[in-house]
Amino acid sequence: MPTAELNTTMKQLASNVWKVVLHDDSSISEQEVVQIIQKHLFYSIEQCKYIASSARKTGRSVVVSAVRLIAEEYDRRLSDEGLTTTLEQ
């Protein structure tokens, strides 16, 4: 594949990546957030604690980046569990 075509393909793939963003919500404990993230994304406890702590400290944290269909599913699952999330490109 020529370089120009590869660059175009890579740009198209990158434009299809969406982020599931966790927003701080004081109505749910940080430990509950950790458990919910681990339940659905199978991250290590340390990764989940980092995401939850970052959201608590800064107001938001990226949970996962994926193609839109997968990101939408994670967003739905986390939201269904009571977490405040948004889907962003």
ChimeraX commands (.cxc) that place a marker at each C-alpha (Angstrom):
marker #1 position 0.00,0.00,0.00 radius 0.5
marker #1 position 1.51,3.39,-0.97 radius 0.5
marker #1 position 2.32,5.82,1.85 radius 0.5
marker #1 position -0.39,8.34,0.89 radius 0.5
marker #1 position -3.08,5.65,0.99 radius 0.5
marker #1 position -1.78,4.37,4.32 radius 0.5
marker #1 position -1.85,7.89,5.78 radius 0.5
marker #1 position -5.43,8.35,4.59 radius 0.5
marker #1 position -6.47,5.01,6.06 radius 0.5
marker #1 position -4.81,5.82,9.39 radius 0.5
marker #1 position -6.58,9.20,9.53 radius 0.5
marker #1 position -9.93,7.54,8.81 radius 0.5
marker #1 position -9.36,4.99,11.57 radius 0.5
marker #1 position -8.32,7.69,14.04 radius 0.5
marker #1 position -11.42,9.74,13.25 radius 0.5
marker #1 position -13.58,6.76,14.23 radius 0.5
marker #1 position -12.14,6.57,17.77 radius 0.5
marker #1 position -14.49,7.71,20.51 radius 0.5
marker #1 position -13.79,8.21,24.21 radius 0.5
marker #1 position -15.98,7.20,27.11 radius 0.5
marker #1 position -15.46,9.93,29.69 radius 0.5
marker #1 position -16.27,9.41,33.36 radius 0.5
marker #1 position -17.45,12.53,35.20 radius 0.5
marker #1 position -17.13,13.07,38.93 radius 0.5
marker #1 position -20.34,12.33,40.79 radius 0.5
marker #1 position -20.23,12.58,44.56 radius 0.5
marker #1 position -23.39,10.46,44.91 radius 0.5
marker #1 position -21.37,7.30,44.22 radius 0.5
marker #1 position -18.27,6.29,46.17 radius 0.5
marker #1 position -14.88,5.99,44.55 radius 0.5
marker #1 position -14.79,2.30,45.56 radius 0.5
marker #1 position -18.11,1.67,43.78 radius 0.5
marker #1 position -16.75,3.40,40.67 radius 0.5
marker #1 position -13.68,1.15,40.77 radius 0.5
marker #1 position -15.85,-1.98,41.06 radius 0.5
marker #1 position -18.13,-0.95,38.19 radius 0.5
marker #1 position -15.26,-0.13,35.85 radius 0.5
marker #1 position -13.51,-3.40,36.65 radius 0.5
marker #1 position -16.73,-5.37,36.15 radius 0.5
marker #1 position -17.21,-4.08,32.61 radius 0.5
marker #1 position -13.71,-3.39,31.34 radius 0.5
marker #1 position -11.65,-5.99,33.21 radius 0.5
marker #1 position -8.90,-3.48,34.01 radius 0.5
marker #1 position -6.58,-4.07,36.95 radius 0.5
marker #1 position -7.62,-2.62,40.31 radius 0.5
marker #1 position -4.78,-0.11,39.98 radius 0.5
marker #1 position -6.04,1.10,36.59 radius 0.5
marker #1 position -9.59,1.41,37.89 radius 0.5
marker #1 position -8.42,3.32,40.97 radius 0.5
marker #1 position -6.43,5.70,38.77 radius 0.5
marker #1 position -9.46,6.40,36.54 radius 0.5
marker #1 position -11.77,6.93,39.53 radius 0.5
marker #1 position -9.24,9.12,41.34 radius 0.5
marker #1 position -8.58,11.22,38.25 radius 0.5
marker #1 position -12.30,11.81,37.76 radius 0.5
marker #1 position -12.67,12.80,41.42 radius 0.5
marker #1 position -9.69,15.20,41.31 radius 0.5
marker #1 position -10.16,16.79,37.88 radius 0.5
marker #1 position -13.86,16.28,37.28 radius 0.5
marker #1 position -13.42,13.85,34.38 radius 0.5
marker #1 position -11.31,10.93,33.19 radius 0.5
marker #1 position -11.18,8.89,29.99 radius 0.5
marker #1 position -12.25,5.32,30.75 radius 0.5
marker #1 position -11.73,3.82,27.32 radius 0.5
marker #1 position -11.10,4.83,23.70 radius 0.5
marker #1 position -12.59,2.60,21.02 radius 0.5
marker #1 position -14.44,2.57,17.72 radius 0.5
marker #1 position -17.85,4.16,18.09 radius 0.5
marker #1 position -19.96,1.00,18.36 radius 0.5
marker #1 position -17.81,-0.43,21.15 radius 0.5
marker #1 position -17.50,2.92,22.94 radius 0.5
marker #1 position -21.29,3.31,22.85 radius 0.5
marker #1 position -21.72,-0.09,24.45 radius 0.5
marker #1 position -19.28,0.70,27.27 radius 0.5
marker #1 position -20.95,4.08,27.77 radius 0.5
marker #1 position -24.35,2.38,28.05 radius 0.5
marker #1 position -23.11,-0.26,30.48 radius 0.5
marker #1 position -21.40,2.25,32.78 radius 0.5
marker #1 position -24.38,4.61,32.65 radius 0.5
marker #1 position -26.76,1.75,33.43 radius 0.5
marker #1 position -24.69,1.09,36.56 radius 0.5
marker #1 position -25.21,4.68,37.71 radius 0.5
marker #1 position -21.98,6.31,36.55 radius 0.5
marker #1 position -22.08,9.70,34.86 radius 0.5
marker #1 position -20.40,9.27,31.47 radius 0.5
marker #1 position -20.34,10.94,28.10 radius 0.5
marker #1 position -19.23,9.79,24.68 radius 0.5
marker #1 position -16.78,12.15,22.99 radius 0.5
marker #1 position -14.78,12.11,19.80 radius 0.5
marker link #1:1,2 radius 0.2
marker link #1:2,3 radius 0.2
marker link #1:3,4 radius 0.2
marker link #1:4,5 radius 0.2
marker link #1:5,6 radius 0.2
marker link #1:6,7 radius 0.2
marker link #1:7,8 radius 0.2
marker link #1:8,9 radius 0.2
marker link #1:9,10 radius 0.2
marker link #1:10,11 radius 0.2
marker link #1:11,12 radius 0.2
marker link #1:12,13 radius 0.2
marker link #1:13,14 radius 0.2
marker link #1:14,15 radius 0.2
marker link #1:15,16 radius 0.2
marker link #1:16,17 radius 0.2
marker link #1:17,18 radius 0.2
marker link #1:18,19 radius 0.2
marker link #1:19,20 radius 0.2
marker link #1:20,21 radius 0.2
marker link #1:21,22 radius 0.2
marker link #1:22,23 radius 0.2
marker link #1:23,24 radius 0.2
marker link #1:24,25 radius 0.2
marker link #1:25,26 radius 0.2
marker link #1:26,27 radius 0.2
marker link #1:27,28 radius 0.2
marker link #1:28,29 radius 0.2
marker link #1:29,30 radius 0.2
marker link #1:30,31 radius 0.2
marker link #1:31,32 radius 0.2
marker link #1:32,33 radius 0.2
marker link #1:33,34 radius 0.2
marker link #1:34,35 radius 0.2
marker link #1:35,36 radius 0.2
marker link #1:36,37 radius 0.2
marker link #1:37,38 radius 0.2
marker link #1:38,39 radius 0.2
marker link #1:39,40 radius 0.2
marker link #1:40,41 radius 0.2
marker link #1:41,42 radius 0.2
marker link #1:42,43 radius 0.2
marker link #1:43,44 radius 0.2
marker link #1:44,45 radius 0.2
marker link #1:45,46 radius 0.2
marker link #1:46,47 radius 0.2
marker link #1:47,48 radius 0.2
marker link #1:48,49 radius 0.2
marker link #1:49,50 radius 0.2
marker link #1:50,51 radius 0.2
marker link #1:51,52 radius 0.2
marker link #1:52,53 radius 0.2
marker link #1:53,54 radius 0.2
marker link #1:54,55 radius 0.2
marker link #1:55,56 radius 0.2
marker link #1:56,57 radius 0.2
marker link #1:57,58 radius 0.2
marker link #1:58,59 radius 0.2
marker link #1:59,60 radius 0.2
marker link #1:60,61 radius 0.2
marker link #1:61,62 radius 0.2
marker link #1:62,63 radius 0.2
marker link #1:63,64 radius 0.2
marker link #1:64,65 radius 0.2
marker link #1:65,66 radius 0.2
marker link #1:66,67 radius 0.2
marker link #1:67,68 radius 0.2
marker link #1:68,69 radius 0.2
marker link #1:69,70 radius 0.2
marker link #1:70,71 radius 0.2
marker link #1:71,72 radius 0.2
marker link #1:72,73 radius 0.2
marker link #1:73,74 radius 0.2
marker link #1:74,75 radius 0.2
marker link #1:75,76 radius 0.2
marker link #1:76,77 radius 0.2
marker link #1:77,78 radius 0.2
marker link #1:78,79 radius 0.2
marker link #1:79,80 radius 0.2
marker link #1:80,81 radius 0.2
marker link #1:81,82 radius 0.2
marker link #1:82,83 radius 0.2
marker link #1:83,84 radius 0.2
marker link #1:84,85 radius 0.2
marker link #1:85,86 radius 0.2
marker link #1:86,87 radius 0.2
marker link #1:87,88 radius 0.2
marker link #1:88,89 radius 0.2
view
